[in-house]
Amino acid sequence: MKSHSIFACLPGPHCLTSTSSADQSQLRAAGLEPQDTSPPHPPAVEVFLADVVKSKPFTTDPVNLQGGLVLLKGRVHSTDILGFGSTDLVPGKYEGGLKLWECAIDLVNILQGEIKDGRLSFRGKRVLELGCGHGLPGIYACLKGASLVHFQDFNVEVLRSLTIPNVNANLEMARSRQSYGSDSGQPPTKAKQLSPDVHFYAGDWEDMSNFLSVVWSEPDEQAVEDMGKGDLLEGDSLQENLIQDTSGKHDNSKPSKKFIKKHTRKLSGSRACEKGTDDAGILEGGYDIILMSETVYSMSSLPRLLALIKKCLRPPYGVIYLAGKKHYFGVGGGTRPFKNMVEEDGCMGAHLVAEFADGSSNVREIWKFFYR
């Protein structure tokens, strides 16, 4: 979750503005890909609850959202956590995760509307929030019944000092309200208990597939052909044999595009509105819903982001919600460049859910991506 507000003043060879969007277009026209000039990134790791910074009390402020929803955000400062002054970005060291960006609030508000209109359900779903920072979209997924939520941010320090304690604070507040709000005065039933399986991961997107839950397949060609001939809705047992979970395994195998196309021929579109169940998910690995806000600011990082998404999104009904600025001027990134990259790849379709424009500030958008 980042901003372009200080990009122009980042000096040195690693400046994100060193390759303009015009230069990038010229490179692509010549058959060359623009080089990623960002500095080496830290290794990817899982961050555990025991790693939370406990040197001082964690304080929060309320965030008032649409429909009377109130979530909490942590009150933290980059000087205390990272040792340098207030800034939005330090390439290779800090990606802006300590700040609550407006697109994260936009995303939560839109998710509420999607649920209200019957287009989305988190209940029983596996959810991933990329570039989480405060983690409000992922927290909202927890509150709406997601069975598993994974939070990812570039910085270990952001997860230890902000994300994990903020997730805990919001869940504790929700559980307290759940207990006091019971008409019978009895504890909530197991079906209504707020107990999502949450995990936290830090690192660059290029390395995340070794830690996140991913989907991959290397199916037998004849099995794929047979599956393409029949009604795929009735082929669950076969599909179970063709999909494996690499969560926690160091395996960089990629999904077979041919398999995905066969698999989705008769099942195109999203079923994000349907309730998930333990056995309804044909796939053991991957995520039903991926949430992102302010993750597409840097043009050089978009290929790594798309590659990770393709490994993690469960076919055929997985869905992605992306909140971001239409264009991040000076660095070439934005929701539109990312959408164009997705469409050029050909694996997924895109739908504009909402646009926020006041005529003076940068246009913000919410996009939904889904398998074709």
KOLLUM-772673 format. One record per residue (C-alpha): x negated, y, z negated; residue in one letter; residue number from 1. Coordinates in steps of 0.25 Angstrom, whole numbers, plus 2048, in hexadecimal, padded with zeros to 3 digits. Layout:
<nodes>
X Y Z a NUM
...
</nodes>
This chain:
<nodes>
800 800 800 m 1
7F8 80C 805 k 2
7F8 819 80B s 3
7F1 821 816 h 4
7F0 82D 80E s 5
7E1 82D 80C i 6
7DC 825 818 f 7
7D7 831 81F a 8
7CD 834 813 c 9
7C7 826 812 l 10
7B8 828 816 p 11
7AE 81E 81C g 12
7AE 813 826 p 13
7BA 80C 81F h 14
7C3 817 821 c 15
7D1 812 826 l 16
7D2 81D 830 t 17
7C5 819 837 s 18
7CD 812 842 t 19
7D9 81B 847 s 20
7E5 814 84C s 21
7E1 81A 85A a 22
7D4 813 859 d 23
7DB 806 855 q 24
7E4 807 861 s 25
7D8 809 86A q 26
7D1 7FD 864 l 27
7DD 7F4 866 r 28
7DF 7F9 874 a 29
7D0 7F4 876 a 30
7D4 7E6 871 g 31
7CD 7E9 863 l 32
7D2 7E9 856 e 33
7CF 7F5 84C p 34
7C5 7F1 842 q 35
7C9 7F0 833 d 36
7BF 7FA 82D t 37
7C4 7F9 81F s 38
7BA 7F5 814 p 39
7B9 7E7 80F p 40
7C5 7E3 806 h 41
7C4 7DC 7F9 p 42
7C7 7CD 7F8 p 43
7D6 7C8 7F7 a 44
7DA 7C3 7E9 v 45
7E6 7BF 7E1 e 46
7E8 7C8 7D5 v 47
7EE 7C2 7C9 f 48
7F7 7C7 7BE l 49
7EB 7C5 7B4 a 50
7E3 7CF 7BD d 51
7EC 7DB 7B9 v 52
7E5 7E7 7B4 v 53
7E9 7E9 7A5 k 54
7E0 7F4 7A1 s 55
7EC 7FE 7A0 k 56
7FB 7FD 79F p 57
802 7FC 7AD f 58
80B 808 7AE t 59
816 809 7B9 t 60
820 813 7BF d 61
82E 810 7C4 p 62
830 810 7D3 v 63
83E 813 7D7 n 64
843 80C 7E3 l 65
850 80C 7EB q 66
85C 805 7E5 g 67
858 808 7D7 g 68
84C 7FF 7D7 l 69
841 802 7CE v 70
833 7FC 7CF l 71
826 7FF 7C8 l 72
819 804 7CD k 73
80C 804 7C6 g 74
805 811 7C1 r 75
7F7 80F 7C5 v 76
7EB 818 7CB h 77
7E0 814 7D4 s 78
7D6 81B 7CB t 79
7D9 811 7C0 d 80
7DA 805 7C8 i 81
7D0 807 7D3 l 82
7C6 811 7CE g 83
7C8 81B 7D9 f 84
7D2 827 7DA g 85
7DF 828 7E0 s 86
7DF 823 7EF t 87
7E8 81B 7F8 d 88
7DD 813 7FF l 89
7CE 80F 7FD v 90
7CB 805 809 p 91
7C7 7F8 804 g 92
7CA 7FB 7F6 k 93
7D8 800 7F4 y 94
7E4 800 7FC e 95
7EE 809 7F5 g 96
7F5 7FF 7ED g 97
7F6 807 7E0 l 98
7FF 811 7E6 k 99
80E 80F 7E8 l 100
810 812 7F7 w 101
81E 817 7FC e 102
81F 80C 806 c 103
820 802 7FA a 104
82C 809 7F5 i 105
832 809 803 d 106
830 7FA 804 l 107
837 7F7 7F7 v 108
843 800 7FA n 109
844 7F9 808 i 110
843 7EB 802 l 111
84F 7EF 7F9 q 112
857 7F3 805 g 113
853 7E6 80D e 114
858 7DE 801 i 115
865 7E6 800 k 116
868 7E4 80F d 117
865 7D5 80E g 118
859 7D5 817 r 119
84F 7D1 80C l 120
84E 7C8 800 s 121
842 7C6 7F7 f 122
849 7BB 7EF r 123
840 7AE 7EF g 124
836 7B5 7F9 k 125
827 7B5 7FA r 126
822 7C3 7FB v 127
815 7CA 7FE l 128
812 7D9 7FC e 129
806 7DD 803 l 130
7FE 7EA 7FE g 131
807 7EA 7F2 c 132
801 7F5 7E9 g 133
80C 7F7 7DE h 134
814 7EB 7E4 g 135
822 7F1 7E4 l 136
827 7EA 7F1 p 137
822 7DC 7EB g 138
827 7E0 7DE i 139
835 7E2 7E4 y 140
834 7D5 7EB a 141
831 7CE 7DD c 142
83E 7D5 7D7 l 143
846 7D0 7E3 k 144
843 7C2 7E1 g 145
837 7BF 7E9 a 146
831 7B1 7E4 s 147
822 7B5 7E7 l 148
81C 7C3 7E9 v 149
80D 7C5 7ED h 150
807 7D3 7EB f 151
7FB 7D6 7F4 q 152
7F2 7E3 7F3 d 153
7E5 7E6 7F8 f 154
7DF 7EA 7EA n 155
7DD 7E0 7DE v 156
7DE 7ED 7D5 e 157
7EB 7F1 7DA v 158
7F1 7E3 7D7 l 159
7EB 7E2 7C9 r 160
7EE 7F0 7C5 s 161
7FB 7F3 7CC l 162
802 7E9 7D4 t 163
802 7DD 7CA i 164
806 7E6 7BE p 165
811 7ED 7C6 n 166
817 7E0 7CB v 167
817 7DB 7BD n 168
81D 7E8 7B8 a 169
828 7E8 7C2 n 170
82C 7D9 7C0 l 171
82C 7DB 7B1 e 172
835 7E7 7B2 m 173
83E 7DF 7BB a 174
83F 7D3 7B2 r 175
842 7DC 7A6 s 176
84E 7E2 7AE r 177
852 7D4 7B3 q 178
853 7CF 7A4 s 179
85A 7DC 79F y 180
863 7DC 7AB g 181
869 7CE 7A9 s 182
878 7CF 7A6 d 183
877 7C2 79E s 184
86B 7C6 796 g 185
864 7B9 79A q 186
857 7B8 7A1 p 187
858 7B8 7B0 p 188
859 7AA 7B6 t 189
84D 7A4 7BD k 190
853 7A7 7CB a 191
854 7B6 7C7 k 192
847 7B7 7BF q 193
83D 7C1 7C5 l 194
830 7B8 7C6 s 195
82A 7B9 7D4 p 196
81C 7B3 7D7 d 197
813 7BF 7D8 v 198
805 7BF 7DC h 199
7FB 7CA 7E0 f 200
7F0 7CA 7EA y 201
7E5 7D5 7EE a 202
7DD 7D6 7FA g 203
7DD 7DA 809 d 204
7E7 7D4 812 w 205
7DD 7CC 81A e 206
7DA 7C4 80E d 207
7E8 7C2 808 m 208
7EC 7B6 80F s 209
7E3 7AE 807 n 210
7EB 7B2 7FA f 211
7F9 7B5 7FF l 212
803 7AA 803 s 213
802 7A8 812 v 214
809 7A0 81C v 215
802 798 827 w 216
805 78C 830 s 217
7FE 783 83A e 218
809 77B 83E p 219
809 76F 847 d 220
80D 773 855 e 221
817 769 857 q 222
81E 76C 84A a 223
81E 77B 84E v 224
825 777 85C e 225
82F 76E 855 d 226
832 779 84B m 227
835 782 856 g 228
83F 779 85D k 229
848 777 850 g 230
84F 780 847 d 231
844 786 83E l 232
84E 789 833 l 233
84E 77A 831 e 234
83F 777 832 g 235
83B 77B 824 d 236
834 76E 821 s 237
82C 76F 82D l 238
829 77E 82B q 239
824 77A 81C e 240
81A 771 822 n 241
815 77C 82C l 242
813 787 822 i 243
809 787 816 q 244
806 791 80B d 245
7F7 796 80A t 246
7FA 79E 7FE s 247
7ED 79E 7F6 g 248
7E6 796 801 k 249
7DA 79C 809 h 250
7E0 799 816 d 251
7E1 7A3 821 n 252
7E9 79B 82B s 253
7F3 7A3 833 k 254
802 7A0 836 p 255
804 79A 844 s 256
80B 7A5 84C k 257
811 799 855 k 258
817 793 848 f 259
81D 7A0 844 i 260
823 7A3 851 k 261
829 795 851 k 262
82E 796 843 h 263
835 7A3 845 t 264
83B 7A1 853 r 265
849 79E 84D k 266
847 7A5 840 l 267
842 7B3 844 s 268
845 7BE 83B g 269
844 7C0 82C s 270
84C 7BA 821 r 271
846 7C3 816 a 272
854 7C4 811 c 273
856 7B6 80D e 274
853 7B1 7FF k 275
846 7A8 7FE g 276
846 79B 7F7 t 277
83B 792 7F2 d 278
83D 788 7FD d 279
843 791 808 a 280
835 797 80C g 281
831 78E 817 i 282
823 793 814 l 283
81B 790 807 e 284
811 79C 80A g 285
813 7AA 80E g 286
81D 7B5 80A y 287
82B 7B8 80E d 288
82A 7C7 80D i 289
81D 7D0 80E i 290
81E 7DE 808 l 291
815 7E9 80C m 292
814 7F8 80A s 293
809 802 80F e 294
800 7F6 814 t 295
7FF 7FA 822 v 296
7F7 807 821 y 297
7EA 802 827 s 298
7EA 7FE 835 m 299
7DE 7F5 833 s 300
7E4 7ED 828 s 301
7F1 7EA 830 l 302
7EC 7DD 837 p 303
7E8 7D7 82A r 304
7F6 7DA 824 l 305
7FD 7D4 830 l 306
7F4 7C8 82F a 307
7F7 7C6 820 l 308
806 7C8 822 i 309
807 7BD 82D k 310
800 7B3 824 k 311
809 7B7 818 c 312
817 7B9 81E l 313
820 7AC 81E r 314
826 7A9 82C p 315
831 7AA 831 p 316
838 7B3 827 y 317
82D 7BB 820 g 318
82F 7CA 820 v 319
826 7D6 81D i 320
82A 7E3 818 y 321
820 7EE 81B l 322
821 7FC 815 a 323
817 807 81A g 324
814 813 822 k 325
817 814 831 k 326
809 819 834 h 327
7FD 81B 82A y 328
7F7 827 832 f 329
7E8 826 833 g 330
7E6 817 831 v 331
7F0 811 83C g 332
7F8 808 833 g 333
806 809 830 g 334
813 801 831 t 335
814 803 840 r 336
806 7FE 843 p 337
808 7F2 83A f 338
816 7EF 841 k 339
80F 7F0 84F n 340
804 7E6 84A m 341
80F 7DC 845 v 342
817 7DD 852 e 343
80A 7DC 85B e 344
807 7CF 853 d 345
815 7CA 857 g 346
817 7C1 84A c 347
821 7CA 843 m 348
82C 7D4 846 g 349
82E 7E2 840 a 350
83A 7EA 83B h 351
83A 7F8 835 l 352
842 7F8 829 v 353
841 806 824 a 354
83A 813 827 e 355
837 81F 81E f 356
834 82D 824 a 357
835 83A 81E d 358
82F 842 82A g 359
823 846 822 s 360
81C 83A 81C s 361
817 82D 823 n 362
823 824 828 v 363
824 818 81F r 364
82B 80B 824 e 365
82F 7FD 820 i 366
82D 7F2 82A w 367
832 7E3 829 k 368
82A 7D9 830 f 369
82F 7CA 833 f 370
82B 7BE 83C y 371
831 7BF 84A r 372
</nodes>
